[in-house]
Amino acid sequence: MTKEAIFLSKRESLQNKETINPQLIHGNFFKNAEEKPDNVCVYFSDGTEYSYGYIAKKARQLAKKINDICSDENEKIAVVLNRGALQIIAVMAVLYSGHTYVPIGTHHPEDRRNKIIDKMYNIRNLA
């Protein structure tokens, strides 16, 4: 089955669902990682793919480091990374650790990124 066919199949199954249970974005991710660790989580145009298990393992490792650094609950943590596996890992780690992630695009000029960080109260930067 091609990637396009998988996408269409998933889209059709989503359209056929009658109800959607509201959940935190990372809840289903980590549930999938536990139940189907070898399933592909993300595809990249260069053919690289990562499993739920791999992304979850790396996210949990980073989440531990985040919690070692961040003593307060629900701190704001800036994620300043190019799109890719590292960005996904960082976002899942921040959410898994119980903090709030603040996405800051790498395409913004450095002055703009610094202003965003400066305006945020008690923000940590994951670059």
HELIX and SHEET records of a PDB file:
HELIX    1   1 LYS A    3  GLN A   15  1                                  13    
HELIX    2   2 ILE A   25  GLU A   35  1                                  11    
HELIX    3   3 TYR A   52  ILE A   69  1                                  18    
HELIX    4   4 ALA A   85  TYR A   96  1                                  12    
HELIX    5   5 GLU A  110  LYS A  119  1                                  10    
SHEET    1   A 2 VAL A  40  TYR A  43  0                                        
SHEET    2   A 2 GLU A  49  SER A  51 -1                                        
SHEET    1   B 3 THR A 100  PRO A 103  0                                        
SHEET    2   B 3 LYS A  76  VAL A  79  1                                        
SHEET    3   B 3 ILE A 123  LEU A 126  1                                        
END                                                                             
